Amino acid sequence: TVVIVSGTQSLFGKMITDPIETVSMVGNDVAVAIGLLTMITATIGINIVANFVSPAFDFSNCSPQKISFRTGGMIAAVGSVLLTPWNLFQSPELIHYTLDVLGAFIGPLFGILLADFYLIKRSRVFVDDLFDATPQGRYWYRGGFNPKAIAALLPSVIIGLIISFVPSLHEVASFSWFIGAALGGGCYRYLARHEREASAAQPFAGGVAMQKE
C-alpha cells in the first residue's frame, strides 16, 4: 500500500490515497476490472474475518444452547444494517463520538482482563474449570458473574463517557481507550487484591502456567 500510494505522486503528479481513484486513472478497462475485483474480494474477506466471525461467536456465547454460530451471524448481519454505519461515516463529528464511546467501553474491559490474568491469577489457567459451568467451578464467581470486575467496569466506563461528551475534555477524548484500560485495570487490581493473596496460597494443580520463555 505504501509503495503504490507513493508511486501515484510521480505517476499522476499528486498523492492518491483512495485505491478506487487510483485504479480508475489507469486507463485500461481490463486493469480497472481486475483492480476493482481485487478490492471487492479483499473487502469481503477482511469484513468476514473482522466483522462477522467475532460477533457471531459473541452472540452464540451469550446462550450456546439457543444461539448457534449461524444464528449469531445472522443477528450480527441484520444488526449491522440496522445501525446504518454509512450514516456514521457521513459525519466526521458523529464517527468521532462513536469511536470515543466505543473506546470508553472496550478499554476498561481490556484493562480488567489483563489485570485479572497477569496480576491476580499470575498467568495461571485452570483448564478443567474453564469448562465447569457449576457453582463448584473456580470461575463461577457469583451466579456466573464476577462482581468485582463489574464494580471496576462501571466507574471506568462512566469516566470514559464523561471525557467523551464534556466539551472541555475533547482534547483527551481520543485517548479514552487508554484511560479506560488504565482505570479498569487499576480499579480491579485494588478490588481483587485479596484474591491475589488467596491465589498465591493455593496449590497449582491441574492448571497451565503461561510463562515467558
N, C-alpha and C positions, 0 to 999 in steps of 0.2 A: 504493500500500500504506500509506504514512504517513497519507494523508488518511482512508482507510477505517478504519484502526486507531484514529486519533484520534477519528473520529466515533462509534465504539462507546462511548466514555466518556460522551458527552452523550446518546446514544440509549438505551443499556441500563444506564447507571449504573456501568459498570465497563469497563476497557480489555480488549478481547479480541484476542489476537494469533493465535489459531487461525482461519484462514479458514473451515474447515468448521463450527466452532461459530458463527461469525458468520452464515453462510448459514442454519443451522438455526434461528436465532432470528428470521428474517424473518417467518415466519408465513404465507407464501403458497407453496402447493405448486408453482406454475409458477416462481416466483422461485427456490425451492430447487433445482428440477430444472435450471434454466438455470445457476445458480451452480455446482452440482456438475459439470455437463457442461463448463463453462468450466475448472474446476480440473483435471479429468481430462485435457482436451485440452492445457492448459498443462504439466501434469506430464509427459505423454508427450513433448511437443515438446522440453522442456528436457532430459529424460533422453536422448533420441535424440541431440541435439547434443553434450551434455556427457559422457555416459557410454557412448555406443555408437560413434559415428563415430570418435572419437580412439583408443580401444583397438583397434577393428577395423583401423585403419591401422597401429597399432603392431605388432600380431601379423602383419599382412601384410608389413610391412617387415623382419621377422625372417628371412623366407625368401620373397621375392616369387615365386620360381619354383614353390613348392609351396602357398603360402597366399594365396588370393585375398582380396579385401575381404569377400566374403560369408562365406568360411570363418573369417576373422578375427573377423567379427561374431558368428558362432555360438559361437566359443571364448569371446569376451567375455560373451555372454549366459549360456552354461552356467556359466562361472566365477563370474559374479555371483550365481547361485543357490547354487552350492556353498559360497560364502563366507558364506552366511546373514547378510546385513547387518542383518536385523531383530533378530538376537541381539545385535549390537554396540550398537544404539541402546537396547536394554533396560537396559543397564548404563552409567551415566554414566562410571564409572571405566574401563571397557573401551574405550569410544569415545574417551576422553581419551588412553589409551595408544596406541590405533590412530592417531589424528591426529598425536601426537608422533612415533611411529615413522615414519609417512609423511613428515612434515616432515624428519626426520633423513636420509632418503634423497633426497628431492626437492631440498632446499635446496642441498646440495653440487653436485648436477648443474647447477642453475641458476647457481650461482656460477662453476663451471668454464666453462660456455658463455659467460657474459658476459666473463670474463677472457680466454678464447681469442679471442673476436671483437673486443673493443674494445682490449685491452691487448697481446695477442700479434699478432693478424692486422691490427690497426689498421684495423678496419672494412672490410677488403678481402675480396672474394669472387671466386674464380676459377671462373666458371660452368662452363666446359668440364670442369674437374677434378671438379666435383660429380657428373658422370655417367661418370667414368672409374673403373671398378672393377678396375683393373690395378695392379700394383706401381709402375708409372711415374706413377700419378696423385699429385697434390700432397697429397691427403687419404687416401692409403693407409696412411700411418704404418707400423706393423709388423704384417703379417698382417691388415690391416683394422682394427686396434685401436690406439688412442693410449695407449701405456704410461704416459706422464706424466700423462695425465688419470686413468687408473685408479689410479696411485700417489697422486694427490691426493684421489681419491674415497674410497678405503678408510679412511684415518685420520680423515677428516672424518665419515664415516658412523659409525665406531666411537665417536668422541667424542659425537656426537649421541645414539647409543643409550645410552651411559653416563649422559648427562644425563637421558634419559627414564626410566631404570629405577632410578637411585640415589635413594632417598627423600629424602636431604638436599638434592638438587638439583631437587626438584619445582617450586620457585618459578620457576626459569628454563626448565623443560621446555617451557612454552608458546612459548618463543622458539627452539625447536630448528631451525626452518626458517631463521631469520635467522642464527643462529650457524653452521649448516651452510653456508649460502651464503657467509658471510664466510670460513670456514675453507677451503672448497673453492676459492674464487676466489684466496685468498691463497697457498695451497699450490701451485696450478697456476701462478700468476704467478711464483713462485720457481723451480719445476722447469723451466718453459719459458722462462726469461729469455734463454737463448742463442738460442732460436728467434726471439724478438722482434728481436734484433740481426741475425740472418740474414735475416729477413723485410724489415727496413728496407733491407738492402743489395740485395735482389732487384729487378730491373726489374718495373714493374707493367704487364703487357701481357695483354690478353685477359680482364681482370677487371672487376669492378664495385665502385666505391667508394661506401660508404654514408656520406654526409656530411650534416651538419646544414645546413639552409637558413638 
